Amino acid sequence: MNFLLIVLSGILDIFANLALQKSDGFRHIWWGILALILVGCAFLFLAIAVDNGMYLPVAYTLWGAVGIIGSVAGAYYFFKQKLKPIGYFGIVLVVVAVGLLHS
């Protein structure tokens, strides 16, 4: 159950990042407010998972990995943003770190 809470928290973080991008630096205030609400909900689910017994370093690492990889995919899909080679290297490091965390 805690793992699902972390994944849900990561998904909310992805949508928060996309809404923040859409807000264009809070020029579109409603997108900015939506981003703040989504971030708050993401942290709430993260806190619930930790409160239910998941270790904070594990929870935060998984949450960050889901958020980072999902935000990159969402930015590419919705905003046509592309990564530089160093960005791809960073994604590989995140995946390796999560793999090491589970081993």
N, C-alpha and C positions, 0 to 999 in steps of 0.2 A: 504494500500500500504506500509506503514512504517513497519508493522509487517512482510510482505513478504521480505522487504529489510533486516530486522534483521535476519530472518531465512536464507536467502541467505548468509548473512555475516557469520553466524554461520557455515554453510556448508563449506564455503571457509576456515574458521578457522580449521575445522576438517581435510580437505584435506591438509592444511598447516602443521598441527601437524603430520599427517601420512607421508608426504614428508620429514619432518625434521627427523622423526624416520628412514626413509629409507636412509637418507643421512649419517647416522652413524657418527654423530659429524662432518659433513661437509667433511668427507673423500670422499664421492661421491658428488662432487661440484655441479653438475647439479640438483640433488635432493634438495640440500641446497638452490640454487638460486630459484628453483620453490617454495620452502617453503616461502622464503622472498617475492616473488611476490604475492603469495596467501594471506599472512598476510596483505600486503599493500592493496590488493583489498578488503579484509574483513573489514579493518578499513575505507576504502573509502565508502563502503555501510553503515557502521555504522554511519559515519559522515553525509551521505546524509539523513538517517532516522532522525537523530537528527536535522539536518538543516530544514527538512520538518515539524518539530513540535513535534516529539516524545521527551519526557523528557529523559535526559541522564541517570538518575538512572534506569529507566525502561528499556531503550534500552540496556544498558550495562549488566543488570541482565539477560535479555532474551538471549542476545548474549552469555554471559558466560555459561548459562545453556545449550544452544544448543551445544556449543563447547565442554563443559566438557562431557556431556552424549554421544555425538557423537564420541568424541575421545576415550572414554573408549570402546564403542562398536566397533569402527574401529580397535583399538589395539587388542582387543580380536579376532576379525574376521580375520584380516590380519596377525597378529604377534603372535597369541596364548598367549597373555599376560593376566594374571588373576589378579583380585583384591584380596586383603586381606579383612577380615571382616570390618576393619575400612574404607576401600574404599567404600564398599557397604553402610555403614552408611553415608558416605559423599554424595553419590548419593541420598539417601533418603532425606537428609537435603536440597539438591539443589531442588529436586522436591517439597518438602514442602514449601521452600522459594518462588518458582515461583507461587505455588498455593496461598500463602498468598498475593503475589504481585497483583494477579488478583482479590482478594476479597476486 
